């Protein structure tokens, strides 16, 4: 087995670890959801720092580690810079990340779900119909994951997601408040 691998993915979450590291959760094209450690990325002089922001689309290389794989290189494909300028769009993007992060398991690859997430981040940059995009995203995600039959009406996709997860989504409060 090769010691390193490469893929592309979307950064779902990021949390500080130790003095200079971050643990990232990415939804990748080739490996599904995966947790990786980015060593030294919080240092001011880190070259990877700006490439590994939440909801950035990145190409990366990683090496297998003892507990977590280690990102050795990262290159930004799309930072979604334009949507970061709009608080309402940022809240919808965080909602996208949370839905994928909480409804998938590590290592379960789903190319349709990956493309769905990427397509909706691109749409989010251009649309003004945030509430409609957010709702359609949730419904299609539930369909792709097999939690809801295709083309069947659903009244409240957020409620269904929360029932499946047996917990509240934290990004809902912000997203709904800003969308009204």
N, C-alpha and C positions, 0 to 999 in steps of 0.2 A: 504494500500500500504506500502510495506517495505521501511524503511528509507535508506537502503543501498543496493548496488548491486555489482556484480563482473562480469568481462568479461576479454577478452583479446583483444588487439588492437595494431595498429601500429601508432607511433607518427608522424603525418603529419607536424605539425608546433609547434613552441614554441615561446612565447614572454614574456619578462619581465613585471611584474606587481607589482607596489609598490616597497618596499625595498627588500623583500626576496621571493616574490611569482612569479610564472609563470602561464600563461594561455596556456594550451595545446589544440591542436585539434588532436583527435585520430580518426582513422577509425577502428571501433570495430566490432568484430564478431557478437555480439548480438544486437547492437544498431545503427549500421551505423556510420556516422560521428557525433562526439559529442565533445563539448568544455567543458573542465574541468579546475579547478584551483588547482594547486599544492602549498599548503601553505608552506612557509619556505624553499622551495626546492633550492633556490639560496644561502642559508647559507652554509658555508664551511663544517659544521658538519652534514648536512642533509644526512640521509641514503637513501633517494629516489633520490638524485641528479643524480647519474650515471645511474639510471634505466630509466630516462625520457628524453633521448636524441632523437633528430629527427631521424626518420626511425628505431628506436628500436622497436622490437616486445616484448610487455610486457603483463603480467597478472596483473590486478589491481582490487582494491576494491574502491568504491566511495560512498559518502553519498550525498543525495539530499540537495542542498543549496538553498538559496533565489533566486539568479539569475543564478549562475553557480554551477554545482555539484562539490564536493570537493574530490580529490583523497586522500584516507586515507592510502592505502598501494599500493606498486608497486613492482613487481618482474620481472626481466628480463628473457625472454625466449630466445631471440637471439638479441645481440647488433649489429650484422653484422660488427663485429670488423675488419675483413679482408678487406672488401670493403672500410672502412674508411681510409685505408693506401694509396689509389689510388685516386688522384684528379679527374680523368676522371670518375671513377665509382661513386664517391660522387656526381658529377654533374648529372649523370644519375639517381641516387637515388632521388635527389632533384626534378628532372623532374617528376618521378613517383609520389612523394608526391603532387606536385603542380597539376598534372592532376586530381588526385582523390579529392584533397581538393577543387578544383574549379568547378568540374563537378557534385558534389554530394551536397545534402542538409542535414542539421542536422536531425537525427532521421530516415532517410530512409535506412533501412537495406538491404544489398545485399550480401549474402554469396558468390556468384560467383565472385563478384568484390573483396571482401576481400581475397579470396583464390588466385585470379589472382595477386593481389598486392604482397602477401606473396611469392608466387611461383617465381615471377620475381625478387624479392629482393634476393632470394636464388640463382637463375640463375646468377644474376649480380655478385655474389661473385666468380663464377667459369669461366665465359665466357671471351673471348677476343674480341668477336664480338659485341661490345657495340652499334654501330650504328644500326645493325640489331635487337638486343634485344629491343632497345629504340623504333624503328619503329613498331615492332610487338606488343609491349606493348600498344602503342597508339591506334593502329588499334583494337586490342582485347578489350581494354577499351571502345572504341566507340561502338563496337558491343554489349558488355554486357549491356551498358547503354541505348541501343536502338536508338542510333544516326546514326548508319550505318548498312546496311544489311550484314548479315554473308556471307563471301566468295566473296564479291563484291570488285573489285580492287579499291584502293584509292591511288591517286598520292601523296598527301601531307596531312597526318593526322594532323600535327601541325597547318596548315592553317585552317582545318575544326574545330579543337578544339577552335582556336582563334575566328573563326566566331560564333561558338555556345556561347562562353563566352562574345563576343563583347568587347574583350580586349586582349592584348598581354600577352603571358606567359613569366614570367621573367626568368625562368630557361632555356628557349630555347637558348638564346644568348650564354650562357656558354656552354651548351651541344653541340650545333652545332659547335662552335669554336674548342672545344677539340676533336670532333669526326672526323674531316677531316684528 
